[in-house]
Amino acid sequence: MSQRFQYTPTFDGLRCIAVLCVLLTHASPGFFKGGWVGVDLFFALSGYLITSLLQNEYYASGNISFAKFYARRALRLFPPLLICLVMANVLWPYTSHYYRGASRLLATSAGLFYFANLVPWRVLGLLQHLWSLSVEEHFYLVWPIVVSTFLFHTSSRNRVLFLTLTVFLIAAFRIFVFHFWLTYGLFVIDAYTFTLCRMDAILMGSLLAMVLSHNNNVNQTYTGAMVVSSLPTCYACLSWRLQRKLLINLYSPVTSYAGLAAGPTEFIFITSRYSLLLEF
């Protein structure tokens, strides 16, 4: 049976570390290249926290209220997203020299309707950083349905086996995508931003939530914080370093300078979003 999951500042500290990794990468073009570690850490945290909340609700009531879940996500994420979109549109005319070929209308639509990770970065301009929010929103949309209709009805052993196998299959799929660039008009399957390619870190956090919820000998919240901050990051480093050995270029100076220009809107989005995450 799941333990009651309580708010703890420890997770805020992990979020802070993840955010700093991203901001340092964008503020120091070509110098600090650890932003992707922060992204993976944030994804793992999302998977762990969301799965823990869904487990508690399911074990307490026998079902999950999709309406309440989606409403909570919208209230926490939509306000800072709107602030970000407004600021990006205000600053857009002053950054056109950084982003050749960017489309304000398409970028705004992609950010508003969560498909920024499915279009080329060149068209997103100041809103390139919203790709990670799109990945998380896709997870929020699908995961409650998956766990309530399938995973929560299986044994804990089968859950672990299923999620572990899925994580490694996703890593294999990402390597495939790296080698076979898939583009269909404006629709792009990119190994770094495509939703399925980034589900491994999120599902690793979900896996840890399910494992720890059945261990009554540990403090789920604090142990989860320690494990989430270590294992997914180690996996991320191993995974991306392995793929670099396979002649994959994951980073370019162009991305760094573009991120520097996007700094104001990204800072506003991250800080306003963080202020709403007093309790995930």
C-alpha positions as CSV (number, residue, x, y, z in Angstrom):
1,M,0.0,0.0,0.0
2,S,1.3,3.5,-0.9
3,Q,2.5,5.8,1.8
4,R,1.1,9.3,2.0
5,F,3.2,11.6,-0.2
6,Q,3.9,14.9,1.5
7,Y,5.5,18.1,0.2
8,T,9.2,18.5,1.0
9,P,11.6,21.4,0.2
10,T,14.1,18.7,-0.9
11,F,12.4,18.5,-4.3
12,D,12.5,22.3,-4.6
13,G,16.3,22.1,-4.2
14,L,16.5,19.5,-7.0
15,R,14.4,21.7,-9.2
16,C,16.7,24.6,-8.5
17,I,19.7,22.5,-9.5
18,A,18.0,21.4,-12.7
19,V,17.0,25.0,-13.6
20,L,20.5,26.3,-12.9
21,C,22.0,23.8,-15.3
22,V,19.7,25.0,-18.1
23,L,20.3,28.7,-17.4
24,L,24.0,28.3,-17.1
25,T,24.1,26.6,-20.5
26,H,22.1,29.3,-22.2
27,A,24.0,32.1,-20.4
28,S,27.5,30.8,-21.3
29,P,27.5,29.8,-25.0
30,G,30.0,27.0,-25.6
31,F,31.3,27.0,-22.0
32,F,28.9,25.1,-19.8
33,K,27.3,22.2,-21.6
34,G,25.4,20.5,-18.8
35,G,22.0,21.8,-19.5
36,W,20.7,18.5,-20.8
37,V,21.5,16.9,-17.4
38,G,19.2,19.5,-15.8
39,V,16.5,18.7,-18.3
40,D,16.7,14.9,-17.5
41,L,16.7,15.6,-13.8
42,F,13.5,17.7,-14.1
43,F,11.9,15.0,-16.3
44,A,12.8,12.3,-13.7
45,L,11.3,14.5,-10.9
46,S,8.1,15.0,-12.9
47,G,7.7,11.2,-13.4
48,Y,8.4,10.5,-9.8
49,L,6.1,13.2,-8.3
50,I,3.2,12.7,-10.7
51,T,3.2,8.9,-10.4
52,S,3.4,9.3,-6.6
53,L,0.3,11.6,-6.6
54,L,-1.6,9.3,-8.9
55,Q,-0.8,6.2,-6.8
56,N,-2.0,7.9,-3.6
57,E,-5.2,8.9,-5.2
58,Y,-5.8,5.5,-6.7
59,Y,-5.0,3.6,-3.5
60,A,-7.1,6.0,-1.4
61,S,-10.3,6.1,-3.6
62,G,-9.9,3.2,-6.0
63,N,-9.9,5.5,-9.1
64,I,-8.3,8.7,-10.5
65,S,-10.3,11.8,-11.3
66,F,-9.0,12.9,-14.7
67,A,-10.8,16.2,-14.6
68,K,-9.2,17.2,-11.3
69,F,-5.8,16.0,-12.4
70,Y,-5.8,18.0,-15.6
71,A,-7.3,21.0,-13.9
72,R,-4.5,21.1,-11.4
73,R,-1.9,20.8,-14.1
74,A,-3.5,23.6,-16.1
75,L,-3.7,25.9,-13.1
76,R,0.0,25.4,-12.3
77,L,1.4,25.7,-15.8
78,F,-0.9,27.8,-17.9
79,P,-0.5,31.1,-16.2
80,P,3.4,31.2,-16.5
81,L,3.1,29.9,-20.0
82,L,0.9,32.9,-21.0
83,I,3.3,35.3,-19.4
84,C,6.1,33.7,-21.4
85,L,4.2,33.9,-24.7
86,V,3.3,37.6,-24.1
87,M,6.9,38.5,-23.3
88,A,8.2,36.6,-26.3
89,N,5.9,38.4,-28.6
90,V,6.9,41.8,-27.2
91,L,10.6,41.0,-27.6
92,W,10.2,39.3,-31.0
93,P,11.0,42.3,-33.2
94,Y,14.2,43.0,-31.3
95,T,15.6,39.5,-31.8
96,S,15.0,38.8,-35.5
97,H,18.7,38.9,-36.3
98,Y,19.2,35.9,-34.0
99,Y,16.5,33.7,-35.5
100,R,16.4,33.7,-39.3
101,G,13.3,31.9,-40.6
102,A,11.4,32.0,-37.3
103,S,7.7,32.3,-37.4
104,R,6.0,34.3,-34.6
105,L,2.6,32.8,-35.3
106,L,3.7,29.2,-35.6
107,A,6.0,29.5,-32.5
108,T,3.2,31.0,-30.4
109,S,0.8,28.4,-31.5
110,A,3.3,25.6,-30.9
111,G,3.9,26.9,-27.4
112,L,0.2,27.4,-26.6
113,F,-0.9,24.0,-27.9
114,Y,2.1,22.1,-26.8
115,F,3.7,20.9,-30.0
116,A,6.9,22.9,-29.8
117,N,8.9,19.7,-29.7
118,L,7.4,18.5,-33.0
119,V,8.5,21.4,-35.2
120,P,12.0,22.6,-36.3
121,W,13.8,24.8,-33.8
122,R,14.5,27.4,-36.5
123,V,10.8,28.4,-36.6
124,L,10.4,28.7,-32.9
125,G,12.6,31.7,-32.3
126,L,12.5,32.9,-28.7
127,L,10.2,30.0,-27.7
128,Q,12.6,27.2,-28.4
129,H,12.9,26.3,-24.8
130,L,9.2,25.4,-24.6
131,W,9.9,22.0,-26.2
132,S,10.4,20.5,-22.8
133,L,7.1,21.7,-21.5
134,S,5.5,20.1,-24.5
135,V,7.1,16.8,-23.6
136,E,5.8,17.1,-20.0
137,E,2.3,18.0,-21.2
138,H,2.2,14.9,-23.4
139,F,3.2,12.8,-20.4
140,Y,0.5,14.4,-18.3
141,L,-2.1,13.8,-20.9
142,V,-1.4,10.1,-21.4
143,W,0.1,8.8,-18.1
144,P,-3.0,8.9,-15.9
145,I,-4.9,6.9,-18.5
146,V,-2.1,4.3,-18.7
147,V,-1.7,3.8,-15.0
148,S,-5.4,3.7,-14.1
149,T,-6.4,1.3,-16.9
150,F,-3.4,-0.9,-17.0
151,L,-0.4,-0.5,-14.6
152,F,-2.2,-0.2,-11.3
153,H,-4.1,-3.4,-12.1
154,T,-0.8,-5.4,-12.3
155,S,1.5,-6.7,-9.7
156,S,4.4,-4.6,-8.5
157,R,6.9,-7.0,-10.1
158,N,5.2,-6.7,-13.5
159,R,5.2,-2.9,-13.2
160,V,8.9,-2.9,-12.6
161,L,9.6,-5.3,-15.5
162,F,7.3,-3.3,-17.9
163,L,8.8,0.1,-17.1
164,T,12.4,-1.2,-17.1
165,L,11.9,-2.8,-20.5
166,T,10.2,0.3,-21.8
167,V,13.1,2.6,-20.7
168,F,15.6,0.6,-22.6
169,L,13.4,0.3,-25.7
170,I,13.0,4.1,-25.7
171,A,16.8,4.5,-25.5
172,A,17.2,2.1,-28.5
173,F,14.5,4.1,-30.4
174,R,16.4,7.3,-29.8
175,I,19.6,5.9,-31.2
176,F,17.7,4.9,-34.3
177,V,16.2,8.3,-34.7
178,F,19.7,9.9,-34.4
179,H,20.9,7.9,-37.4
180,F,17.8,8.3,-39.5
181,W,16.6,11.9,-39.5
182,L,12.8,11.9,-39.8
183,T,11.2,15.0,-41.3
184,Y,7.8,15.3,-42.7
185,G,7.3,18.9,-43.8
186,L,7.2,21.0,-40.6
187,F,6.8,17.8,-38.5
188,V,10.1,16.7,-37.1
189,I,11.0,13.6,-35.1
190,D,14.2,14.8,-33.3
191,A,16.1,12.5,-30.9
192,Y,16.6,15.3,-28.4
193,T,13.1,16.9,-28.4
194,F,10.6,14.2,-29.6
195,T,8.3,13.1,-26.9
196,L,8.9,9.4,-27.1
197,C,12.7,9.9,-27.2
198,R,12.6,11.7,-23.8
199,M,10.2,9.4,-22.0
200,D,13.0,7.3,-20.6
201,A,14.0,9.8,-17.9
202,I,10.3,10.5,-17.0
203,L,9.5,6.8,-16.8
204,M,12.6,6.2,-14.6
205,G,11.2,8.6,-12.1
206,S,7.8,6.8,-12.4
207,L,9.5,3.5,-11.8
208,L,11.2,4.7,-8.7
209,A,7.9,6.0,-7.3
210,M,6.3,2.6,-7.8
211,V,9.2,0.7,-6.3
212,L,9.5,2.9,-3.2
213,S,5.8,3.0,-2.6
214,H,5.9,-0.7,-1.7
215,N,8.8,-0.4,0.7
216,N,7.6,0.3,4.2
217,N,11.1,0.4,5.7
218,V,12.1,3.7,4.1
219,N,10.9,7.3,4.1
220,Q,9.5,7.5,0.6
221,T,9.8,11.3,0.2
222,Y,13.4,11.7,1.3
223,T,14.7,8.5,-0.2
224,G,13.0,9.3,-3.4
225,A,14.7,12.7,-3.5
226,M,18.1,11.1,-3.1
227,V,17.5,8.4,-5.7
228,V,15.8,10.7,-8.2
229,S,18.8,13.0,-8.0
230,S,21.4,10.3,-8.6
231,L,20.3,7.3,-10.6
232,P,18.4,9.1,-13.5
233,T,21.3,11.6,-13.8
234,C,23.9,8.7,-14.0
235,Y,21.7,7.0,-16.6
236,A,21.4,10.2,-18.6
237,C,25.2,10.8,-18.6
238,L,25.8,7.2,-19.6
239,S,23.1,7.3,-22.3
240,W,24.1,10.5,-23.9
241,R,27.9,9.8,-23.7
242,L,27.3,6.4,-25.4
243,Q,25.3,8.1,-28.2
244,R,28.1,10.7,-28.7
245,K,30.5,7.7,-29.2
246,L,28.1,6.6,-32.0
247,L,29.0,9.8,-34.0
248,I,26.0,11.8,-32.7
249,N,26.4,15.5,-32.4
250,L,24.1,16.6,-29.5
251,Y,25.2,20.2,-29.1
252,S,26.1,23.1,-31.3
253,P,27.3,26.7,-30.7
254,V,24.2,27.9,-32.7
255,T,21.9,26.5,-30.0
256,S,23.9,28.2,-27.3
257,Y,23.7,31.7,-28.8
258,A,20.0,31.2,-29.7
259,G,19.4,30.2,-26.1
260,L,21.2,33.3,-24.9
261,A,18.9,35.5,-26.9
262,A,15.9,33.6,-25.5
263,G,17.1,34.2,-22.0
264,P,14.6,36.8,-20.9
265,T,11.4,34.9,-21.8
266,E,13.0,31.6,-20.5
267,F,13.8,33.2,-17.2
268,I,10.3,34.6,-16.8
269,F,8.8,31.3,-17.6
270,I,11.0,29.2,-15.3
271,T,10.7,31.6,-12.3
272,S,6.9,32.1,-12.6
273,R,6.4,28.4,-13.1
274,Y,8.6,27.6,-10.1
275,S,6.7,30.0,-7.9
276,L,3.5,28.0,-8.6
277,L,5.1,24.7,-7.8
278,L,4.8,25.1,-4.0
279,E,3.3,21.6,-4.1
280,F,3.5,19.5,-7.2
